[in-house]
Amino acid sequence: MSDQNSIEKREACRLVDEIQNSDVKISNSRDLSRYIVQYQVSRRYPNISGHLEMKANEGDDNWIYKNGIKPYWYAFVCRCLGLKQNYKFSHPVGFTPLKDL
């Protein structure tokens, strides 16, 4: 595992621990996304946080979440918390980490 992957894994594990030890109830991926934005996760985990580009499953709409989590680590957090990812309306198409902005 590269140093960067190790750093990212550490941050993702810390995020899982943070959520599990909080009083916030996370029961689906939408709750997780709200948590990421509301609790400004990007400030504490800059290697897995950044600008996440999303694309609508229908139509040509694209948008950017400025407080997104790298899709690989978002999936990891979802698995650790027992959540199913929901790409019903949109899916990720790009990601730029905060450290590269």
C-alpha positions in Angstrom: 0.0 0.0 0.0 1.4 3.4 -1.0 1.9 6.1 1.6 -1.0 8.1 0.1 -3.3 5.1 0.3 -2.3 4.5 3.9 -3.0 8.1 4.8 -6.4 7.9 3.0 -7.3 4.7 4.7 -6.4 6.1 8.1 -8.6 9.1 7.4 -11.5 6.9 6.2 -11.2 4.7 9.4 -11.2 7.8 11.6 -14.3 9.1 9.8 -16.1 5.8 10.5 -15.0 5.9 14.2 -16.2 9.5 14.4 -19.6 8.6 13.0 -20.0 5.5 15.2 -19.1 7.5 18.3 -21.4 10.4 17.5 -25.0 10.8 18.6 -26.0 11.3 14.9 -28.1 8.5 13.5 -26.9 7.4 10.0 -29.3 4.9 8.5 -28.7 5.4 4.7 -26.2 6.9 2.3 -28.3 10.1 2.1 -27.8 10.6 5.8 -24.1 10.0 5.4 -23.9 12.7 2.7 -25.7 15.1 4.9 -23.4 14.3 7.8 -20.3 15.0 5.5 -21.6 18.4 4.6 -23.2 19.5 7.9 -20.2 18.5 10.0 -17.6 19.8 7.6 -15.8 16.5 7.3 -13.5 18.0 4.6 -11.7 20.1 7.3 -10.6 17.1 9.2 -10.0 14.6 6.4 -8.4 16.6 3.5 -7.0 13.5 1.7 -10.3 11.8 1.2 -12.4 15.0 0.8 -12.6 17.3 -2.1 -14.7 18.3 -5.1 -16.9 15.4 -6.2 -18.4 15.7 -9.7 -21.8 14.1 -10.1 -23.9 13.3 -13.2 -27.6 12.8 -13.3 -28.6 9.3 -14.4 -31.1 10.9 -16.8 -30.3 13.9 -18.8 -27.1 15.9 -19.1 -26.9 17.6 -15.7 -23.6 17.6 -13.9 -22.8 19.3 -10.6 -20.0 19.5 -8.0 -20.2 18.8 -4.3 -17.5 20.9 -2.7 -17.5 18.7 0.4 -17.5 15.3 -1.3 -15.6 12.2 -0.3 -13.6 10.2 -2.8 -15.9 7.5 -4.2 -13.7 4.6 -3.2 -13.6 5.8 0.4 -17.3 6.8 0.5 -18.1 3.2 -0.5 -15.7 2.0 2.2 -17.4 4.1 4.9 -20.8 2.9 3.7 -19.7 -0.7 4.0 -18.3 -0.2 7.5 -21.5 1.4 8.6 -23.7 -1.2 6.9 -25.2 1.2 4.4 -26.2 0.6 0.8 -25.1 3.2 -1.6 -27.9 4.8 -3.6 -27.1 5.9 -7.1 -30.8 6.1 -8.0 -30.7 9.7 -9.4 -27.0 10.4 -10.0 -23.5 8.8 -9.9 -19.9 10.1 -9.4 -17.9 10.9 -12.5 -14.9 12.8 -11.1 -13.1 13.7 -8.0 -10.4 16.3 -7.1 -9.0 16.0 -3.5 -8.7 19.2 -1.5 -5.0 18.8 -1.2 -4.8 19.2 -5.0 -7.0 22.3 -5.2 
